[in-house]
């Protein structure tokens, strides 16, 4: 059922695609707009990714794998986040860049949300992240 429950968010950013792409794969930039997370990856297909930080007062370490890389166009990765002591929820996140009238359109999806509530939560988080990315790049 979760495969059909897809969270999505999008924004337009007034900078060229190359600048948006650079911010998507640069650890220092990621930390600025992705809730302070330390993101580690070499961003090649098949390579691992880790996200480490603190969320709502709790330390976390999420893991994933880069699935698809088309610089300036598509970044796709698997993401697993442990939920307490239970099994990790695994999602595929796809970020697509395209031209917009005044810059770059960023469209993001996250699949495999187990409930409507989880999809809504994921959508709100991604909307916040994209707003922070926009603010970071347009300042």
DSSP file (Angstrom, degrees, kcal/mol; ACC not computed):
  #  RESIDUE AA STRUCTURE BP1 BP2  ACC     N-H-->O    O-->H-N    N-H-->O    O-->H-N    TCO  KAPPA ALPHA  PHI   PSI    X-CA   Y-CA   Z-CA
    1    1 A X    >>        0   0    0      0, 0.0     3,-1.3     0, 0.0     4,-0.5   0.000 360.0 360.0 360.0 -38.5    0.0    0.0    0.0
    2    2 A X  G >4  +     0   0    0      1,-0.3   111,-1.2     2,-0.2     3,-1.0   0.780 360.0  70.6 -61.1 -29.3    2.8    2.5    0.8
    3    3 A X  G 34 S+     0   0    0    109,-0.3    -1,-0.3     1,-0.3   109,-0.2   0.864 101.2  46.2 -57.4 -34.7    4.2    2.4   -2.7
    4    4 A X  G <4 S+     0   0    0     -3,-1.3     2,-1.3     1,-0.1    -1,-0.3   0.627  93.7  83.7 -84.1 -12.2    1.1    4.4   -3.8
    5    5 A X    <<  +     0   0    0     -3,-1.0   108,-1.6    -4,-0.5     2,-0.5  -0.717  65.3 174.7 -92.5  89.8    1.3    6.8   -0.9
    6    6 A X        -     0   0    0     -2,-1.3     2,-0.3   106,-0.1   105,-0.2  -0.855  22.9-148.4-105.8 124.3    3.8    9.3   -2.4
    7    7 A X  E     -A  110   0A   0    103,-2.6   103,-2.3    -2,-0.5     2,-0.3  -0.666  23.7-177.0 -82.8 143.6    4.8   12.5   -0.7
    8    8 A X  E     +A  109   0A   0     -2,-0.3     2,-0.3   101,-0.2   101,-0.2  -0.995  14.8 169.5-144.8 152.2    5.7   15.3   -3.0
    9    9 A X  E     -A  108   0A   0     99,-2.1    99,-3.0    -2,-0.3     2,-0.3  -0.979   7.3-179.1-153.4 152.7    6.9   18.9   -2.8
   10   10 A X  E     +A  107   0A   0     -2,-0.3     2,-0.3    97,-0.2    97,-0.2  -0.993   5.2 172.7-154.0 159.5    8.2   21.4   -5.3
   11   11 A X  E     -A  106   0A   0     95,-2.1    95,-3.2    -2,-0.3     2,-0.4  -0.968  27.7-123.8-155.4 164.4    9.5   24.9   -5.6
   12   12 A X  E     -A  105   0A   0     -2,-0.3     2,-0.4    93,-0.2    93,-0.2  -0.967  24.4-162.4-114.5 137.0   11.1   27.3   -8.1
   13   13 A X  E     -A  104   0A   0     91,-3.1    91,-2.9    -2,-0.4     2,-1.9  -0.968  22.3-129.9-123.7 133.8   14.4   28.8   -7.2
   14   14 A X  S    S+     0   0    0     -2,-0.4     2,-0.3    89,-0.2    89,-0.2  -0.282  79.3  84.6 -83.0  53.8   15.9   31.9   -9.0
   15   15 A X  S    S-     0   0    0     -2,-1.9    -2,-0.2    89,-0.1    89,-0.1  -0.961  86.8 -86.8-143.4 159.6   19.3   30.4   -9.7
   16   16 A X    >>  -     0   0    0     -2,-0.3     4,-1.6    87,-0.1     3,-0.9  -0.255  40.1-109.5 -65.8 156.7   20.6   28.2  -12.5
   17   17 A X  H 3> S+     0   0    0      1,-0.2     4,-3.2    86,-0.2     5,-0.2   0.854 115.9  62.9 -53.3 -39.4   20.3   24.4  -12.3
   18   18 A X  H 3> S+     0   0    0      1,-0.2     4,-2.2     2,-0.2    -1,-0.2   0.869 104.1  47.3 -58.7 -37.2   24.0   24.0  -11.8
   19   19 A X  H <> S+     0   0    0     -3,-0.9     4,-1.8     2,-0.2    -1,-0.2   0.885 112.6  48.7 -71.8 -38.0   23.9   26.0   -8.6
   20   20 A X  H  X S+     0   0    0     -4,-1.6     4,-1.6     2,-0.2    -2,-0.2   0.949 111.9  49.6 -64.7 -47.2   20.9   23.9   -7.3
   21   21 A X  H >X S+     0   0    0     -4,-3.2     4,-1.1     1,-0.2     3,-0.5   0.928 108.2  53.1 -56.5 -47.4   22.7   20.7   -8.2
   22   22 A X  H >X S+     0   0    0     -4,-2.2     4,-0.9     1,-0.3     3,-0.6   0.890 108.6  50.4 -56.6 -40.6   25.8   21.8   -6.4
   23   23 A X  H 3< S+     0   0    0     -4,-1.8    -1,-0.3     1,-0.2    -2,-0.2   0.789 104.7  58.7 -69.3 -27.0   23.8   22.5   -3.3
   24   24 A X  H << S+     0   0    0     -4,-1.6    -1,-0.2    -3,-0.5    -2,-0.2   0.747 117.6  29.7 -73.0 -22.5   22.1   19.0   -3.5
   25   25 A X  H << S+     0   0    0     -4,-1.1     2,-0.6    -3,-0.6    -1,-0.2   0.360  94.2  99.6-120.8   4.0   25.5   17.2   -3.3
   26   26 A X     X  -     0   0    0     -4,-0.9     4,-3.0    -5,-0.2     5,-0.2  -0.837  61.0-149.1 -96.6 120.3   27.7   19.6   -1.2
   27   27 A X  H  > S+     0   0    0     -2,-0.6     4,-2.0     1,-0.2    12,-0.3   0.865  97.0  50.0 -56.9 -39.2   28.0   18.5    2.5
   28   28 A X  H  > S+     0   0    0      2,-0.2     4,-1.2     1,-0.2    -1,-0.2   0.919 113.9  44.9 -67.1 -42.2   28.4   22.1    3.7
   29   29 A X  H >> S+     0   0    0      1,-0.2     4,-1.6     2,-0.2     3,-0.5   0.935 110.4  54.7 -65.5 -45.9   25.4   23.3    1.8
   30   30 A X  H 3X S+     0   0    0     -4,-3.0     4,-2.7     1,-0.3     6,-0.3   0.895 105.3  53.3 -54.4 -42.6   23.3   20.3    2.8
   31   31 A X  H 3<>S+     0   0    0     -4,-2.0     5,-1.0    -5,-0.2    -1,-0.3   0.854 105.9  55.3 -62.6 -33.8   24.0   21.1    6.5
   32   32 A X  H <<5S+     0   0    0     -4,-1.2    -1,-0.2    -3,-0.5    -2,-0.2   0.879 124.5  18.9 -66.8 -39.5   22.7   24.6    6.0
   33   33 A X  H  <5S+     0   0    0     -4,-1.6     2,-0.5    -3,-0.2   100,-0.2   0.540 108.6  75.4-114.0  -7.4   19.3   23.7    4.6
   34   34 A X  T ><5S-     0   0    0     -4,-2.7     3,-2.2    -5,-0.3    -1,-0.2  -0.411 118.3 -83.7-107.1  57.8   18.7   20.1    5.6
   35   35 A X  T 3 5S-     0   0    0     -2,-0.5    19,-0.3     1,-0.3    -3,-0.1   0.741  83.3 -62.4  56.2  28.1   17.9   20.6    9.3
   36   36 A X  T 3 <S+     0   0    0     -5,-1.0    -1,-0.3    -6,-0.3    -5,-0.2   0.565  89.2 160.4  78.4   8.7   21.6   20.6   10.3
   37   37 A X    <   -     0   0    0     -3,-2.2     2,-0.8    -7,-0.3    -1,-0.2  -0.329  41.3-133.9 -66.3 142.8   22.2   17.1    9.1
   38   38 A X  E     -B   52   0A   0     14,-3.2    14,-1.8    -7,-0.1     2,-0.5  -0.898  28.6-165.9 -94.0 111.7   25.7   15.9    8.3
   39   39 A X  E     -B   51   0A   0     -2,-0.8     2,-0.5   -12,-0.3    12,-0.2  -0.881   6.0-170.4-107.4 127.9   25.3   14.1    5.0
   40   40 A X  E     +B   50   0A   0     10,-2.3    10,-1.7    -2,-0.5     2,-0.3  -0.974  27.7 115.8-124.4 123.4   28.1   11.9    3.8
   41   41 A X        -     0   0    0     -2,-0.5     8,-0.1     8,-0.2   -14,-0.1  -0.938  56.7-133.5-169.9 158.0   28.3   10.4    0.3
   42   42 A X        -     0   0    0      6,-0.5     3,-0.1    -2,-0.3     7,-0.1   0.424  47.0-130.0 -97.2   0.1   30.5   10.5   -2.8
   43   43 A X        +     0   0    0      5,-0.3     2,-0.4     1,-0.2     6,-0.1   0.802  60.7 133.0  59.8  36.5   27.2   10.8   -4.9
   44   44 A X    >   -     0   0    0      4,-0.1     3,-2.4    22,-0.0    22,-0.3  -0.896  69.5 -87.0-110.3 149.9   28.0    8.0   -7.4
   45   45 A X  T 3  S+     0   0    0     -2,-0.4    22,-0.2     1,-0.3     3,-0.1  -0.286 114.9  18.3 -57.7 131.2   25.4    5.4   -8.3
   46   46 A X  T 3  S+     0   0    0     20,-3.3    -1,-0.3     1,-0.3     2,-0.1   0.284  95.8 125.4  91.3  -8.9   25.6    2.5   -5.9
   47   47 A X    <   -     0   0    0     -3,-2.4    19,-3.1     1,-0.1    -1,-0.3  -0.476  61.9-107.7 -84.0 155.9   27.5    4.4   -3.2
   48   48 A X  E     - C   0  65A   0     17,-0.2    -6,-0.5    -2,-0.1     2,-0.3  -0.352  26.4-159.9 -77.6 160.3   26.2    4.7    0.4
   49   49 A X  E     - C   0  64A   0     15,-1.9    15,-1.8    -8,-0.1     2,-0.4  -0.990   4.2-168.6-134.0 142.5   24.8    7.8    2.1
   50   50 A X  E     -BC  40  63A   0    -10,-1.7   -10,-2.3    -2,-0.3     2,-0.4  -0.990   6.3-162.9-129.1 146.5   24.5    8.6    5.8
   51   51 A X  E     +BC  39  62A   0     11,-2.1    11,-2.7    -2,-0.4     2,-0.4  -0.998  16.0 178.2-122.6 125.6   22.6   11.4    7.5
   52   52 A X  E     +BC  38  61A   0    -14,-1.8   -14,-3.2    -2,-0.4     2,-0.3  -0.985  24.7  89.5-131.1 142.1   23.5   12.2   11.0
   53   53 A X  E     - C   0  60A   0      7,-1.7     7,-2.5    -2,-0.4     2,-0.4  -0.965  68.1 -63.9 172.4-154.2   22.2   14.8   13.4
   54   54 A X  E     - C   0  59A   0    -19,-0.3     2,-0.4    -2,-0.3     5,-0.2  -0.997  35.3-174.3-130.6 132.3   19.6   15.6   15.9
   55   55 A X  E >  S- C   0  58A   0      3,-2.9     3,-1.5    -2,-0.4    -2,-0.0  -0.987  74.8 -16.0-130.2 121.7   15.8   15.7   15.3
   56   56 A X  T 3  S-     0   0    0     -2,-0.4    -1,-0.1     1,-0.3     3,-0.1   0.884 131.0 -49.4  51.3  44.2   13.4   16.8   18.0
   57   57 A X  T 3  S+     0   0    0      1,-0.2     2,-0.4    -3,-0.0    -1,-0.3   0.490 118.1 106.6  80.7   4.3   16.1   16.4   20.7
   58   58 A X  E <   -C   55   0A   0     -3,-1.5    -3,-2.9     0, 0.0    -1,-0.2  -0.957  67.7-125.5-121.1 134.4   17.1   12.9   19.6
   59   59 A X  E     -C   54   0A   0     -2,-0.4     2,-0.3    -5,-0.2    -5,-0.3  -0.457  34.8-177.1 -69.8 145.3   20.3   11.9   17.8
   60   60 A X  E     -C   53   0A   0     -7,-2.5    -7,-1.7    -2,-0.1     2,-0.3  -0.964  24.6-163.2-141.3 160.2   19.8    9.9   14.7
   61   61 A X  E     -C   52   0A   0     -2,-0.3    21,-0.3    -9,-0.2     2,-0.3  -0.856  16.9-174.9-143.9 106.5   21.8    8.1   12.0
   62   62 A X  E     -C   51   0A   0    -11,-2.7   -11,-2.1    -2,-0.3     2,-0.3  -0.684   7.3-156.4 -99.0 155.6   19.9    7.3    8.8
   63   63 A X  E     +CD  50  80A   0     17,-2.0    17,-3.4    -2,-0.3     2,-0.3  -0.866  19.3 148.3-129.7 163.1   21.4    5.3    5.9
   64   64 A X  E     -CD  49  79A   0    -15,-1.8   -15,-1.9    -2,-0.3     2,-0.3  -0.958  33.3-112.8-171.0-172.0   20.8    5.0    2.2
   65   65 A X  E     -CD  48  78A   0     13,-1.2    13,-2.8    -2,-0.3     2,-0.4  -0.997  27.7-116.9-144.4 136.4   22.2    4.3   -1.2
   66   66 A X  E     + D   0  77A   0    -19,-3.1   -20,-3.3    -2,-0.3    11,-0.3  -0.620  34.5 174.6 -72.2 125.6   22.6    6.5   -4.3
   67   67 A X  E     +     0   0A   0      9,-2.7     2,-0.4    -2,-0.4    10,-0.2   0.793  60.7  12.1-102.8 -38.4   20.4    5.0   -7.0
   68   68 A X  E     - D   0  76A   0      8,-2.0     8,-2.5   -24,-0.1     2,-0.4  -0.990  55.4-175.7-149.3 133.2   20.5    7.4   -9.9
   69   69 A X  E     + D   0  75A   0     -2,-0.4     2,-0.3     6,-0.2     6,-0.2  -0.963  14.6 159.0-134.2 115.8   22.7   10.5  -10.7
   70   70 A X  E >>  - D   0  74A   0      4,-2.9     3,-2.9    -2,-0.4     4,-2.0  -0.819  44.3-127.6-130.3  92.4   22.2   12.7  -13.7
   71   71 A X  T 34 S+     0   0    0     -2,-0.3   -53,-0.1     1,-0.3     4,-0.1  -0.059  90.4   9.3 -48.6 131.4   23.9   16.0  -12.8
   72   72 A X  T 34 S+     0   0    0    -55,-0.2    -1,-0.3     1,-0.1     3,-0.1   0.377 134.7  49.0  81.4  -3.8   21.7   19.0  -13.3
   73   73 A X  T <4 S+     0   0    0     -3,-2.9    24,-3.2     1,-0.3     2,-0.4   0.670 108.1  10.5-128.9 -57.9   18.6   16.7  -13.9
   74   74 A X  E  <  +DE  70  96A   0     -4,-2.0    -4,-2.9    22,-0.2     2,-0.4  -0.994  40.5 179.5-141.6 134.0   18.0   13.9  -11.4
   75   75 A X  E     +DE  69  95A   0     20,-2.3    20,-3.1    -2,-0.4     2,-0.4  -0.993  17.1 175.4-127.7 124.5   19.2   12.7   -8.0
   76   76 A X  E     +DE  68  94A   0     -8,-2.5    -9,-2.7    -2,-0.4    -8,-2.0  -0.994   3.2 163.9-133.0 135.8   17.6    9.6   -6.6
   77   77 A X  E     -DE  66  93A   0     16,-2.3    16,-3.1    -2,-0.4     2,-0.3  -0.995  35.3-119.8-148.2 153.5   18.4    7.7   -3.5
   78   78 A X  E     -DE  65  92A   0    -13,-2.8   -13,-1.2    -2,-0.3     2,-0.4  -0.706  31.0-165.4 -86.6 146.0   17.1    5.1   -1.1
   79   79 A X  E     -DE  64  91A   0     12,-2.9    12,-2.8    -2,-0.3     2,-0.5  -0.996   8.2-170.3-138.1 128.5   16.7    6.3    2.5
   80   80 A X  E     -DE  63  90A   0    -17,-3.4   -17,-2.0    -2,-0.4     2,-0.5  -0.983   2.7-175.0-122.8 129.2   16.2    4.2    5.6
   81   81 A X  E     - E   0  89A   0      8,-1.8     8,-1.9    -2,-0.5   -19,-0.1  -0.965  23.5-130.4-125.3 114.6   15.3    5.7    8.9
   82   82 A X        -     0   0    0     -2,-0.5     2,-0.7   -21,-0.3     6,-0.2  -0.360  13.4-146.6 -62.3 140.7   15.1    3.5   12.0
   83   83 A X    >   -     0   0    0      4,-0.5     3,-2.1     3,-0.4     2,-0.3  -0.840  56.4 -67.1-110.4  92.4   11.9    4.0   14.0
   84   84 A X  T 3  S-     0   0    0     -2,-0.7    -2,-0.0     1,-0.3     4,-0.0  -0.476 110.5 -24.5  63.7-123.1   12.8    3.5   17.7
   85   85 A X  T 3  S+     0   0    0     -2,-0.3    -1,-0.3    -3,-0.1     3,-0.1   0.419 119.7  95.4-100.8   0.2   13.7   -0.2   18.1
   86   86 A X  S <  S-     0   0    0     -3,-2.1    -3,-0.4     1,-0.2     3,-0.1  -0.154  88.3 -68.3 -83.0-179.0   11.6   -1.3   15.1
   87   87 A X        -     0   0    0     -5,-0.1    -4,-0.5     1,-0.1    -1,-0.2  -0.308  58.4 -97.0 -68.9 154.4   12.8   -2.0   11.5
   88   88 A X        -     0   0    0     -6,-0.2     2,-0.5    -3,-0.1    -6,-0.3  -0.448  30.3-126.2 -70.3 141.3   13.8    1.0    9.4
   89   89 A X  E     -E   81   0A   0     -8,-1.9    -8,-1.8    -2,-0.1     2,-0.5  -0.782  26.5-148.5 -83.8 130.8   11.3    2.4    7.0
   90   90 A X  E     +E   80   0A   0     -2,-0.5     2,-0.3   -10,-0.2   -10,-0.2  -0.897  21.2 172.6-109.2 129.8   12.8    2.5    3.5
   91   91 A X  E     -E   79   0A   0    -12,-2.8   -12,-2.9    -2,-0.5     2,-0.5  -0.903  28.6-135.0-127.6 155.6   11.9    5.2    1.0
   92   92 A X  E     -E   78   0A   0     -2,-0.3    19,-1.9   -14,-0.2     2,-0.5  -0.978  22.1-161.6-109.6 124.3   13.1    6.2   -2.5
   93   93 A X  E     -EF  77 110A   0    -16,-3.1   -16,-2.3    -2,-0.5     2,-0.5  -0.910   5.3-169.8-106.6 128.7   13.5    9.9   -2.8
   94   94 A X  E     -EF  76 109A   0     15,-2.3    15,-2.1    -2,-0.5     2,-0.5  -0.981   4.2-169.9-122.8 125.4   13.7   11.4   -6.3
   95   95 A X  E     -EF  75 108A   0    -20,-3.1   -20,-2.3    -2,-0.5     2,-0.4  -0.965   8.1-170.7-115.6 120.0   14.7   15.0   -6.9
   96   96 A X  E     -EF  74 107A   0     11,-3.1    11,-2.6    -2,-0.5     2,-0.4  -0.929   5.5-159.3-115.2 134.4   14.2   16.3  -10.4
   97   97 A X  E     + F   0 106A   0    -24,-3.2     2,-0.3    -2,-0.4     9,-0.2  -0.900  18.6 161.8-110.2 139.3   15.5   19.6  -11.7
   98   98 A X  E     - F   0 105A   0      7,-1.9     7,-3.4    -2,-0.4     2,-0.1  -0.962  44.0 -81.9-147.9 164.8   14.0   21.4  -14.8
   99   99 A X  E     - F   0 104A   0     -2,-0.3     2,-0.3     5,-0.2     5,-0.3  -0.436  41.1-169.9 -70.7 141.5   14.1   24.9  -16.2
  100  100 A X  E >   - F   0 103A   0      3,-2.3     3,-1.8   -87,-0.1     5,-0.0  -0.856  40.1 -98.9-122.7 161.5   11.6   27.4  -14.8
  101  101 A X  T 3  S+     0   0    0     -2,-0.3    -2,-0.0     1,-0.3    -1,-0.0   0.844 122.6  22.4 -51.3 -37.0   10.9   30.9  -16.2
  102  102 A X  T 3  S-     0   0    0    -87,-0.0     2,-0.3     2,-0.0    -1,-0.3  -0.053 136.7 -46.3-122.9  34.1   13.2   32.6  -13.8
  103  103 A X  E <  S- F   0 100A   0     -3,-1.8    -3,-2.3   -89,-0.2     2,-0.4  -0.921  94.2 -11.4 149.9-122.2   15.6   29.8  -12.7
  104  104 A X  E     -AF  13  99A   0    -91,-2.9   -91,-3.1    -2,-0.3     2,-0.5  -0.969  41.5-145.1-130.3 134.2   15.1   26.1  -11.7
  105  105 A X  E     -AF  12  98A   0     -7,-3.4    -7,-1.9    -2,-0.4     2,-0.5  -0.850  16.9-161.5 -92.9 130.6   12.1   24.1  -10.8
  106  106 A X  E     -AF  11  97A   0    -95,-3.2   -95,-2.1    -2,-0.5     2,-0.4  -0.969   9.0-177.2-115.4 118.7   12.8   21.5   -8.1
  107  107 A X  E     -AF  10  96A   0    -11,-2.6   -11,-3.1    -2,-0.5     2,-0.4  -0.973   4.4-173.7-119.5 129.2   10.3   18.6   -7.8
  108  108 A X  E     -AF   9  95A   0    -99,-3.0   -99,-2.1    -2,-0.4     2,-0.3  -0.956   6.1-176.7-126.9 138.6   10.8   16.0   -5.1
  109  109 A X  E     -AF   8  94A   0    -15,-2.1   -15,-2.3    -2,-0.4     2,-0.4  -0.971   8.6-166.1-130.9 151.6    8.9   12.7   -4.3
  110  110 A X  E     -AF   7  93A   0   -103,-2.3  -103,-2.6    -2,-0.3     3,-0.2  -0.973  16.2-162.0-135.1 119.4    9.2   10.2   -1.5
  111  111 A X        +     0   0    0    -19,-1.9  -108,-0.2    -2,-0.4  -105,-0.1  -0.252  58.3  48.9 -91.5-178.7    7.6    6.8   -2.0
  112  112 A X        +     0   0    0   -110,-0.6     2,-0.6     1,-0.2  -109,-0.3   0.818  58.2 165.0  61.8  39.3    6.6    4.0    0.4
  113  113 A X        -     0   0    0   -108,-1.6  -108,-0.3  -111,-1.2    -1,-0.2  -0.786  30.7-147.1 -84.2 125.3    4.8    6.1    3.0
  114  114 A X  S    S+     0   0    0     -2,-0.6     2,-0.3  -111,-0.1    -1,-0.1   0.742  71.9  15.4 -71.3 -23.7    2.8    3.5    5.1
  115  115 A X  S  > S-     0   0    0   -110,-0.1     4,-2.3     1,-0.1     5,-0.1  -0.923  77.1-108.1-142.8 165.8   -0.2    5.8    5.9
  116  116 A X  H  > S+     0   0    0     -2,-0.3     4,-2.6     1,-0.2     5,-0.2   0.884 121.3  54.8 -60.6 -38.5   -1.8    9.0    4.9
  117  117 A X  H  > S+     0   0    0      2,-0.2     4,-2.4     1,-0.2    -1,-0.2   0.922 108.1  47.8 -61.8 -44.1   -0.6   10.6    8.1
  118  118 A X  H  > S+     0   0    0      2,-0.2     4,-2.7     1,-0.2    -1,-0.2   0.892 111.0  51.6 -64.2 -39.6    3.0    9.5    7.3
  119  119 A X  H  X S+     0   0    0     -4,-2.3     4,-2.7     2,-0.2    -2,-0.2   0.929 110.5  48.5 -63.1 -43.8    2.7   10.9    3.8
  120  120 A X  H  X S+     0   0    0     -4,-2.6     4,-2.3     2,-0.2    -2,-0.2   0.907 111.8  49.2 -61.9 -42.4    1.4   14.2    5.1
  121  121 A X  H  X S+     0   0    0     -4,-2.4     4,-2.3     2,-0.2    -2,-0.2   0.930 112.7  47.5 -61.8 -46.2    4.3   14.4    7.6
  122  122 A X  H  X S+     0   0    0     -4,-2.7     4,-2.7     1,-0.2     5,-0.2   0.908 110.3  52.8 -62.7 -42.5    6.9   13.6    4.9
  123  123 A X  H  X S+     0   0    0     -4,-2.7     4,-2.5     1,-0.2    -1,-0.2   0.933 109.7  48.0 -58.9 -46.8    5.3   16.2    2.6
  124  124 A X  H  X S+     0   0    0     -4,-2.3     4,-2.2     2,-0.2    -1,-0.2   0.912 111.9  49.7 -62.3 -42.5    5.5   18.9    5.3
  125  125 A X  H  X S+     0   0    0     -4,-2.3     4,-2.4     1,-0.2    -2,-0.2   0.931 112.7  46.5 -62.1 -45.0    9.2   18.0    6.1
  126  126 A X  H  X S+     0   0    0     -4,-2.7     4,-2.8     2,-0.2     5,-0.2   0.873 110.1  53.8 -67.0 -36.1   10.2   18.1    2.4
  127  127 A X  H  X S+     0   0    0     -4,-2.5     4,-2.1    -5,-0.2    -1,-0.2   0.910 110.5  47.4 -62.3 -41.0    8.3   21.5    1.9
  128  128 A X  H  X S+     0   0    0     -4,-2.2     4,-2.2     2,-0.2    -2,-0.2   0.917 112.6  49.1 -64.1 -43.3   10.3   22.9    4.8
  129  129 A X  H  X S+     0   0    0     -4,-2.4     4,-2.4     1,-0.2    -2,-0.2   0.923 111.9  47.6 -64.1 -44.1   13.6   21.5    3.4
  130  130 A X  H  X S+     0   0    0     -4,-2.8     4,-2.6     2,-0.2    -1,-0.2   0.873 110.5  52.5 -66.5 -35.7   12.9   22.9   -0.1
  131  131 A X  H  X S+     0   0    0     -4,-2.1     4,-2.4    -5,-0.2    -1,-0.2   0.909 111.1  47.3 -63.2 -41.0   11.9   26.3    1.4
  132  132 A X  H  X S+     0   0    0     -4,-2.2     4,-2.7     2,-0.2    -2,-0.2   0.883 111.1  51.2 -68.0 -38.0   15.3   26.3    3.3
  133  133 A X  H  X S+     0   0    0     -4,-2.4     4,-2.6  -100,-0.2     5,-0.2   0.933 111.0  48.8 -61.3 -46.5   17.1   25.3    0.1
  134  134 A X  H  X S+     0   0    0     -4,-2.6     4,-2.3     1,-0.2    -2,-0.2   0.930 113.1  46.6 -58.6 -47.8   15.4   28.2   -1.8
  135  135 A X  H  X S+     0   0    0     -4,-2.4     4,-0.9     1,-0.2    -1,-0.2   0.919 112.1  51.3 -62.3 -43.8   16.3   30.6    1.0
  136  136 A X  H  < S+     0   0    0     -4,-2.7     3,-0.4     1,-0.2    -2,-0.2   0.921 116.2  39.9 -59.0 -46.1   19.9   29.3    1.1
  137  137 A X  H  < S+     0   0    0     -4,-2.6    -1,-0.2     1,-0.2    -2,-0.2   0.784 115.8  49.2 -79.2 -27.5   20.4   29.7   -2.7
  138  138 A X  H  <        0   0    0     -4,-2.3    -1,-0.2    -5,-0.2    -2,-0.2   0.486 360.0 360.0 -92.6  -2.0   18.6   33.0   -3.2
  139  139 A X     <        0   0    0     -4,-0.9    -1,-0.2    -3,-0.4    -2,-0.1   0.524 360.0 360.0 -77.8 360.0   20.3   34.9   -0.4
